[in-house]
Amino acid sequence: MFKKILVANDGSEGAKKALKTAVDLAKTYNAQLHSISVEEGVPHYAATIGEVDEYKKEANGYFRKINDEAKEEAKIAGIELYVKVQAGHEVETIVHYAKEGNFDLLVIGFMGHSKIFGRVWGSTSQNITKLSPCTVIVVK
């Protein structure tokens, strides 16, 4: 049913749950598994070039860590995970990558605003679901 699966991974708890689901689905359907992490760019009001460089260094280290962990989790399950980190707006970047990569399933984590509104569907996951060119599974 699914041959090419994409999971959005920002390192959050929701993304970790989505990864577990995506790995399981990739194993079940003998599908190719890919991950996309979106770096939302440099600070809007950076005071110095050094501040921008420090932000980029920190972001690169963060994404390297979460993607190494994700690859290891997939490897334990016998799945190869192809990772991509791309700069841009979360929704636009994920939707565009899913379309360009001809994915037939996108797995994303569910997000809430706070403990009070934790059951409200997050705007990022909601917008990705609306705009996605393929089937989407939102993992809670």
RATA-V69894 format. One record per helix or strand of 2 or more residues. SS is the DSSP state (@ for helix, = for strand). FROM is the first residue (numbers start at 1). TO is the last residue. If there is no record, write none. Layout:
ss: <SS,SS>
from: <FROM,FROM>
to: <TO,TO>
This chain:
ss: <=,@,=,@,=,@,=,@,=>
from: <4,13,32,49,81,90,105,123,135>
to: <8,29,39,76,87,100,109,131,139>
